Amino acid sequence: MTSIVWVKPEGAELAEVDLGKGRLRATGSAIGGDPLPYRLEYELTTGERWITARLLVEASGEGWRRSLELINRPEGEWTVSAKAEGRVAEGYAELPPPGGDAAALAGALDCDLGLSPLTNTMPVLRGGFLEGGRAEHLMAWVSVPDLVVTPSRQTYRHVRRGVVNYADDGFTEDIVFGPDGIVEDYPSIGRRVRPSGIEPRPVTP
C-alpha cells in the first residue's frame, strides 16, 4: 500500500493505493473550493487488467451531502446508484442531482473521477501507453462535487517514455507518469508530492 499526495490549483488529494498484478485498490480523500467548498471521499476497486469494478464516492459541504456508487459487472453492465441530502448554503448555485444513465456507459472499462489524477492510471497501464501506442477509450466520467456521471470519449497517446498525451472534447494535455504508473504531474489537475529520498517502484504487470 502506497500513500500518495497531490497538490492541486484549488485543493489537495490523499490516496492510499495498492497497485500491482493487473489490479488496483484505493481509498482517497480530497478537498476543493470550486464551485463551492467541499470534501470528497472515495473507494475504488478494479478487476483484472485494471478494469473498474466499483467506485464509491461521497461528497459533502455546508448543509449538503451526496453519494454515488458505480458498479461495472464482469459482463460489462454498469449500475448507477446515487443519493442526495440537504441543500447547499445560501449564496452558492444549487448542484444538479447526482447519478446518471447507466445504459449510456455500456462499453466503458474505466471510471474517471473528476479532478483526481489517480483514475488515469488504469487505461494508461492497460494500454501500455508509458512505452508506446495510442487508443480512444469510453469512460464513465464523474464530475465533482455534484457526482453526475456521463460517458466521455478520451484519447491517450504515448509522447515519450513516461509522458502520455490526454485529449477529450477539444482539451489536451501532456501528463507525466512515474514508473509505478501513477501520475507525477498533470498540470491542470495536480502534482505529486514525494517525501525526500523515496522513489516509485515499477508496477508489476
Secondary structure, 3 states (H helix, E strand, C coil): CEEEEEEECCEEEEEEEEEECCEEEEEEEEEECCCCCEEEEEEEEECHHHCEEEEEEEEEECCEEEEEEEEECCCCCEEEEEEEEECCCCCCCCCCCCECCHHHHCCCCEEEECCCHHHHHHHHHHHCCCCCCEEEEEEEEECCCCCEEEEEEEEEEEEECCEEEEEECCEEEEEEECCCCCEEEECCCEEEECCCCCCCCCCCC
